[in-house]
Amino acid sequence: MRPKYLLVDEIEHLKSEYQTILLSLMETGILTQTLHKKIRQTQLKTWVFATSNGTRRLSEPLLSRFRVMYLNEYTFSQFYEISIRKLVAEGLSDHAADEIAKSVWEQLPNPNIRNCVQIGHLVKNESNIQMAIADEIQNFKEYGNR
């Protein structure tokens, strides 16, 4: 079975050697594999879709093969609604979800829903939810994402 679509999440983290392989596939439609001094080539008609948080680390030839689309950042109401829904689905109370979503939005320089979920997992069983959230927000500020 040959893949018709290739989905790459956060392509900016792809090592340069793999960017070169991907570029070759996109240019020629041929995937070349070398294993134990044997070369195998496979012809693929594959569409490549990728997400990225920035294009700075991508080679210009690779970047030129994509149609780049920019998305607007979440508004607070969008961020809040999605965070609450996700946190409640993870088993947190409405109150805890509300506290986490608001704290992340207001206190982190680049708030994202992953921050909310990570904090939710860490404070889920805490009795003093505000104190636990404050501790985790401070950890994010000091050490970044884990």
N, C-alpha and C positions, 0 to 999 in steps of 0.2 A: 504494500500500500504506500503510495506516495502522497505526501501532504500537499493539499491545494492551497492552504493558508499557513503562514508562519506568524505567530503573535509573539512579540518581544516586549516585555514590560521593563521600563526604566533602561532603555537602550544605552543611555549615557554611561552606564556602569560596565558595558561590554568592553573587554580588553581589546587593545588595538589589533592584535592578531586575529581575533574573532570578527572584528569590524571588517578586516580585509577579506576574510572568508565570505562574510555576508555580502559585501560589495561584489565579489566575484560571482556569487550566485545570482545576484540581482542583474548584473551586466550580461552574463552568458547563459544563465539558466542551468549551469553545470555545477554540481557539488563534487569536489575532489577530495578523496580521503586517502591518506597514506598510512599504512599500518604494516609494520615489519617489512619495510622496503618494498611493499606492493602498493601500487596505485590503483584506486578504483574510482571511476567517474560515473556519476548518475545524472541523467538529464531530468530536470524538474521544472515544471511550469507551476511556480509557487508565487502567490501574492504575499508580500511582507507588510505587516502592520506593526507599528511600534508606538510605545508611549515614552515620554521623556519629561523630566523636570527641567530640562535645559539642553541646549544644543552645543554648548561650548566645547564639550569633550568629544564630539563626533567629528570624524574626518569630513572635509568639505566634499570629496567625491561621494561618500556615502550619504551625507545629508542631502545632496542634490538629487538623489534617487527617490526622495520622499516628498509628498505634499505635506507641508507643515501647516498645522492648524493650531491656533492659540485659543485656550479656553479661559473664560473669566473666573476669577477666584469666587469662592462661595460668599454670599452675603451672610450676615449673622443668622437671619431667619432660616436660610437653607442649611447652614452648618448645624444650627440648633436642632432642627427637625430631624435631620439624618442621624445626628449623634444620639438623640433621645431614643429614636427607633432602634438603633443598633445596640445601645446599652441595655435597654429593657429586654430586647431579644437575648442578650447575654446573661440575663437573670438579675439585673440590678433593679432596685426600686425606682419609681418615678422621681422621688426626691433625690436619690443619689445621682441618677442620670442628669437631672437638672443642675445639680451642684457641679458635677464634673464638666458638663458642656459649657456652662458659663465661666467657670474658672479657667479652662483651657483657652477659650476665646479671649478672655480679658487679660490673662497673665502671660501667655506664651507669645514670643515674637512672630512665629509662623505656625499658628494653630492648625492642626489637622485632625481628622477623625481617628486616625491610628493612635494619636496621643490619648484621646478619650478612651479608646478601647483598652490600651495598655494600662492606663490609670484605673479603669474599671476593674480589670482583672486583679490589680494589686490591692484595691481597697474594698473589694466586694464584701468581705466578712468583718470589716472594721466597725466597731461600735461608734467611734467618734469620726464620722465621715468627713467633716470639714477639716479636721486636723490631718487626717490621712491624705486627703487631696492636697492640702497645702504642702505636706512633706514631699509628695510625688512631683508637684509643680516645681518645687525648689530643686529637686533632683534633675528634672528636665533642663532647668535653667543652668545648672552647674555642669552637667555631664552630657547633655544632649540626648538624642534618641538612643535607646539601648538596642 
